[in-house]
Amino acid sequence: MRGLPFLADVVETGEVLGLDPQLPPEKIGEVLGDYAENHWHDAMTRDYGLVEFSWLERPDGNGWWGHHFTVQVHRLSRKPNKTAGKVIRARYGKFDKQFPFEVLRAELERRGIELIEVDKGAGLGAREYWNPAAHVSIFVIDEDGDPINGMVWAISSADMANFIATRPYKGQDKALWRVLKHLMPLDDAAREQWAEDVDEPYGWWLKQFQLLRERIESRDQPKDREAWIRLQFWVIEHGAFTDAQRALLYDGCRWIGEYYPEWAALVPTVDQVVRRCLDAITGDDLTPDTKTLVDAARYHAEQVEDPALAARLREWTARRFR
């Protein structure tokens, strides 16, 4: 089908013409050209016809952070070649109006790409499939009687790893809370002894982390908030996490010091977070996981104190945008 290689390339690589969703607006514009721009509160979307890129404004007001892109495949149904635009057609040629999911899946299977079906509940009118290697989701119309049933509606960058990992523990909050309440009064030695007998996967530990975050955010826990914060960091250190996952979880805890200055001393410093992110990078290839770690680190670039660490971050950032 005409245009099929473009869709397959997006799903395979997690990029549009080499552009990933974390790049700043000016980098996207250099390649895709003209756009229509929309703003909602702290979010901005630039519409390039077939493709949209979205960003969130940095909390310090200094620029934008990439959030996601969406290939609006359904827009091809009217004027496919005009919608695709000159830049995309220059590489991929003309486009058909519709793309059956089974045709796209067959092409992806030919390339050795396996998709995971994401179950978000019935009645949504669409099925979702995810390529974990590229962090990309495919949305497929799933409405009996709909003339476009089974057609690809959109392709979007999305990291569904955490959703899929914690899905088996949906509805088990009470049981998981009993574990956390058991751990709460224990000292580190007792907790470590308990952990030796626990053989739970990443998703179980991540769900514990998420429940702890909810408790820390709650306004009903001012007296024991410090204890919950300490327990959350213990879970990060002793849970079944990779170095990369652990680094990103620590980065995700930086908000605690901003919202609760009295507990800022418990939170890893900027240098500690950045060092963990860069240390977790394996290999020299700029994989989606590597880009995620570099992006998490470069968010703090202006606050890094160690000159050697700052130089190391600049090197990775330069590679990231080369």
Helices and strands as residue ranges (DSSP letters): H 4-13, H 25-32, E 36-40, E 43-47, E 51-57, E 64-71, G 73-77, H 80-92, H 101-110, E 116-118, E 126-131, E 136-141, E 152-157, H 161-166, G 167-169, H 173-183, H 188-196, H 202-217, H 225-238, H 243-251, H 255-259, G 261-266, H 270-279, H 288-298, G 301-303, H 307-320
